[in-house]
Amino acid sequence: MKKKYFCMALIFCLLAGLLAGCGKNDKGADSLTKVTLNEVAHSIFYAPMYVAFEEGYFEEEGLDVSLVTGFGADKTMTALLTGEADIGFMGSESTIYTYVGGNEDYAVNFAQLTQRAGNFLVAREPVTDFTWDMLKGKNVLGGRAGGMPEMVFEFILRKHGIDPAKDLSIDQSIDFGSTAAAFSGGQGEFTVEFEPHATSLEEKGDGYVVASLGEESGYVPYTAFSAKKSYIEENPDIIQAFTNALQKGMDYVQSHTPAEIAEVIAPQFDGTEMDTLTTIVKRYYDQDTWKEDLIFEESSFTLLQNILEESDVLEKRVPYEDLVNTDFAKKAAEK
């Protein structure tokens, strides 16, 4: 009888321990600080960020980050300014537009993710020994006026002595993300595409990558994380934790192969074949797309404003120290 009571007591203790353990886990999850992140697009181009999600780096830093895709920098910035998002991830030119527009609680960049353009020039037929002069007199499917993809494309054209307004025809009437389908349907002789569309066109035999805008443009602060000035001032610990997690993602891509990176981020791109995913990651990896740290240097900001001025979308330069805060990225890099 005593043995029976002892066994029952032992079972009770084990059950109680399990329940206590469950309660502890629930409490731990509930104790995470919720943050809403709005990204301009969901792209393999942003691999280090998805590594941070899939490897649990945000949770390690005490954050529960909800990811929302804005489908355009204008929509992402609107979500940020209206409070729908705590942090925005987009082209940093958007923060300049907001500042120039006179918004007092403007968006401040605190971490730069990519240092190359992420799009590629795709031709309808294979081209050997491509030169940019081959675009003269051609019809090219481009990007939205005032957006980084289009401005970097025009920056490259000017660098090669080509006038974007006179020497070729750039179609800017097609919505973001729809140019590849339009190209497959017969529109344009060239198209400027992000991944996975560039690789998809190649796999279908509808197009051929002939140049990387990232390699041609040099180091450009293409995408960055920003938050309203007031949010950063009121939540420095959250911004630091968020930046720490991102830095872990940056460290991962610097120390792992494209195949390993592709395997980690695969859940973010359900439906994409692993071979295709690896090919795309390698294409970005080989062109040195991702910075080693998240520090948004002043030289990069100056280059960005050069591009904006050449595109006639910026009349007066804005102060670097107002729109960029490097404190969080520097601390994250020191860890």
C-alpha positions in Angstrom: 0.0 0.0 0.0 2.8 2.4 0.9 4.5 1.5 -2.4 1.2 2.4 -4.2 0.9 5.7 -2.4 4.6 6.4 -3.1 4.1 5.8 -6.9 1.0 8.0 -7.0 2.9 10.7 -5.2 5.8 10.4 -7.6 3.5 10.6 -10.6 1.8 13.7 -9.1 5.2 15.4 -8.6 6.2 14.6 -12.2 3.0 16.0 -13.5 3.3 19.1 -11.4 6.8 19.6 -12.6 5.7 19.3 -16.2 2.9 21.8 -15.7 5.2 24.2 -13.9 7.6 23.9 -16.8 4.9 24.7 -19.3 3.8 27.7 -17.2 7.4 28.9 -17.2 7.7 28.7 -21.0 4.4 30.5 -21.5 5.5 33.2 -19.2 8.8 33.5 -21.1 7.0 33.9 -24.4 4.6 36.5 -22.9 7.5 38.5 -21.5 8.9 39.2 -25.0 8.4 42.7 -26.2 6.2 42.9 -29.3 7.5 44.8 -32.3 5.9 45.3 -35.7 8.3 45.4 -38.6 7.1 46.5 -42.0 9.3 45.4 -44.9 9.2 47.0 -48.4 9.1 43.6 -50.1 9.7 40.0 -49.2 12.9 39.2 -51.0 15.9 36.8 -50.8 17.9 40.0 -51.2 17.3 40.6 -47.5 18.6 37.2 -46.4 20.4 38.3 -43.1 17.1 39.6 -41.7 15.4 36.2 -42.4 18.3 34.4 -40.8 17.6 36.4 -37.7 14.0 35.3 -37.7 14.7 31.6 -38.5 17.6 31.3 -36.0 15.6 32.9 -33.2 17.9 35.8 -32.7 15.1 38.3 -32.1 13.7 36.0 -29.3 17.2 35.8 -27.8 17.2 39.6 -27.6 13.8 39.5 -25.9 11.7 40.6 -28.9 8.6 39.1 -30.5 8.8 40.6 -34.0 5.8 40.5 -36.3 6.7 40.8 -40.0 4.4 42.6 -42.4 5.1 43.2 -46.1 4.3 46.7 -47.3 4.7 46.1 -51.1 6.3 49.4 -51.8 8.4 52.0 -49.9 5.6 54.5 -49.9 3.3 52.1 -48.1 6.0 51.0 -45.6 6.7 54.6 -44.8 3.0 55.4 -44.3 2.7 52.4 -41.9 5.7 53.7 -40.0 4.4 57.3 -39.7 0.9 56.4 -38.8 2.0 54.0 -36.0 0.9 50.8 -37.8 4.6 49.7 -37.7 7.3 50.3 -35.1 10.1 49.8 -37.5 10.3 50.2 -41.3 12.6 48.5 -43.7 12.9 50.2 -47.1 15.1 52.3 -49.3 16.7 55.1 -47.2 15.7 57.6 -49.8 12.2 57.5 -48.3 13.5 58.9 -45.0 15.0 61.9 -47.0 11.6 62.5 -48.7 9.8 62.5 -45.4 12.3 64.9 -43.8 12.2 67.3 -46.7 8.4 67.1 -46.6 8.5 68.8 -43.2 7.3 66.0 -41.0 8.5 66.9 -37.5 8.5 63.3 -36.2 10.5 62.0 -39.2 12.0 58.6 -39.7 15.6 58.0 -38.7 17.9 55.3 -40.1 19.6 53.2 -37.5 20.8 50.1 -39.3 21.9 49.6 -43.0 21.4 46.0 -44.3 22.4 46.0 -48.0 25.3 47.8 -49.7 24.6 46.9 -53.3 21.7 47.2 -55.6 19.7 44.0 -55.7 18.4 44.0 -59.2 19.7 42.7 -62.5 19.4 43.6 -66.2 17.7 40.9 -68.1 17.8 40.6 -71.9 15.3 38.8 -74.2 18.2 36.9 -75.9 21.6 35.8 -74.6 24.2 38.5 -75.0 27.9 37.9 -75.0 30.2 40.7 -73.9 27.4 43.0 -72.8 28.1 46.7 -72.8 25.7 49.4 -71.6 25.8 51.1 -75.0 23.7 48.1 -76.2 20.7 49.8 -74.4 20.7 52.8 -76.7 17.5 53.0 -78.8 16.0 50.1 -76.8 12.8 49.7 -74.8 13.5 48.8 -71.1 11.0 48.0 -68.4 12.1 50.1 -65.5 11.0 50.9 -62.0 8.9 53.6 -60.2 10.1 57.1 -60.6 11.8 58.3 -57.5 12.4 54.7 -56.2 15.9 53.3 -55.7 15.8 50.6 -58.4 15.0 53.2 -61.1 17.4 55.9 -59.8 20.3 53.4 -59.5 19.6 52.2 -63.0 19.7 55.8 -64.3 22.8 56.5 -62.2 24.6 53.6 -64.0 23.4 54.8 -67.4 24.8 58.3 -66.8 28.0 56.8 -65.6 28.4 55.1 -69.0 27.5 58.4 -70.9 23.9 57.4 -71.6 21.1 59.9 -71.2 18.1 58.1 -69.6 15.6 60.5 -71.1 17.0 60.6 -74.7 19.1 57.6 -75.5 16.5 54.9 -74.7 12.9 54.4 -73.7 12.3 53.4 -70.1 8.7 52.1 -69.4 7.8 53.1 -65.8 4.1 52.4 -66.1 4.1 48.8 -64.8 3.5 48.0 -61.1 6.3 46.8 -58.9 6.6 43.0 -59.2 4.7 42.8 -62.5 7.5 43.7 -64.9 8.7 40.1 -65.2 5.3 38.9 -66.3 5.0 41.8 -68.7 8.4 40.9 -70.1 7.4 37.3 -70.5 4.3 38.6 -72.3 6.4 40.3 -74.9 6.8 43.9 -73.6 10.3 45.4 -73.7 13.6 44.3 -75.1 15.3 44.5 -71.6 13.9 44.5 -68.1 15.3 45.4 -64.7 14.4 42.7 -62.2 14.9 41.7 -58.6 15.2 38.1 -57.6 13.5 35.7 -57.8 12.1 37.1 -61.0 15.5 37.4 -62.8 16.3 33.7 -62.2 12.7 32.7 -62.9 12.9 34.3 -66.4 16.1 32.4 -67.0 14.6 29.1 -65.9 11.6 29.6 -68.2 13.9 30.7 -71.1 12.1 34.0 -71.3 15.2 36.1 -70.4 18.9 36.1 -69.7 20.7 38.0 -67.0 23.4 40.1 -68.7 24.5 42.6 -65.9 24.3 43.2 -62.2 23.2 46.7 -61.2 24.8 46.0 -57.8 28.2 45.5 -59.3 27.9 48.4 -61.7 26.7 51.0 -59.2 29.3 50.3 -56.5 28.5 50.4 -52.8 25.1 52.1 -52.4 23.0 52.2 -49.1 20.2 50.4 -50.8 18.0 49.4 -47.8 18.0 50.4 -44.2 15.9 50.0 -41.0 14.3 53.2 -39.6 11.9 54.3 -36.9 10.3 57.5 -36.0 12.6 59.9 -34.1 10.2 59.8 -31.1 10.1 55.9 -31.1 13.9 55.7 -31.0 14.1 58.3 -28.2 11.4 56.5 -26.1 12.5 52.9 -26.8 16.3 52.8 -27.1 16.5 49.3 -25.5 14.1 47.9 -28.1 16.1 49.5 -31.0 19.4 48.1 -29.5 17.9 44.6 -29.0 16.6 44.7 -32.6 19.9 45.8 -34.0 21.8 43.1 -32.0 19.6 40.4 -33.5 20.2 41.8 -37.0 24.0 41.8 -36.4 23.8 38.1 -35.5 22.1 37.6 -38.9 24.9 39.6 -40.6 27.5 37.5 -38.8 25.8 34.3 -39.9 25.9 35.1 -43.6 29.5 36.2 -43.4 30.5 32.9 -41.9 28.4 30.4 -43.9 28.1 29.2 -47.5 25.2 30.2 -49.8 23.9 26.7 -49.5 23.8 26.9 -45.7 22.2 30.4 -45.8 19.5 29.1 -48.3 18.7 26.2 -46.1 18.1 28.4 -43.1 15.9 31.0 -44.9 13.9 28.4 -46.9 10.9 28.5 -44.6 10.5 32.2 -45.5 10.2 31.2 -49.2 7.8 28.3 -49.3 7.4 27.0 -52.8 10.8 28.1 -54.0 13.0 25.1 -55.0 16.1 24.7 -53.0 18.3 24.8 -56.0 16.8 28.1 -57.2 17.0 29.5 -53.7 20.7 28.6 -53.5 21.4 30.0 -56.9 19.9 33.4 -55.9 21.6 33.5 -52.5 24.9 32.8 -54.3 24.3 35.5 -56.8 23.9 38.1 -54.0 26.7 36.5 -51.9 29.2 36.7 -54.8 28.5 40.4 -55.4 29.2 41.4 -51.8 25.6 42.5 -51.2 25.6 42.4 -47.4 27.7 44.5 -45.1 29.7 43.0 -42.3 28.1 45.5 -39.9 25.0 47.6 -39.8 26.7 51.0 -39.6 25.3 53.5 -42.1 28.4 55.5 -43.0 28.3 59.2 -43.9 30.1 58.5 -47.3 27.2 56.1 -48.2 24.6 58.8 -47.3 26.5 61.3 -49.5 26.5 58.9 -52.4 22.7 58.4 -51.9 22.1 62.1 -52.1 24.3 62.3 -55.2 22.0 59.8 -56.8 18.9 61.7 -55.7 20.3 65.0 -57.1 21.2 63.4 -60.4 17.7 62.1 -60.6 16.2 65.6 -60.0 14.2 64.5 -56.9 16.3 66.4 -54.3 16.8 70.1 -54.5 18.5 70.6 -51.1 20.7 68.2 -49.2 19.7 67.1 -45.8 21.9 66.7 -42.7 23.4 63.2 -42.2 23.4 63.6 -38.4 19.6 64.2 -38.4 18.6 61.2 -40.5 21.2 58.6 -39.4 21.9 57.2 -35.9 24.9 54.9 -35.8 25.0 54.4 -32.0 23.0 51.1 -32.0 24.8 49.6 -34.9 28.2 50.4 -33.4 27.3 48.8 -30.1 25.9 45.7 -31.9 29.2 45.4 -33.9 31.2 45.4 -30.7 29.4 42.5 -29.1 
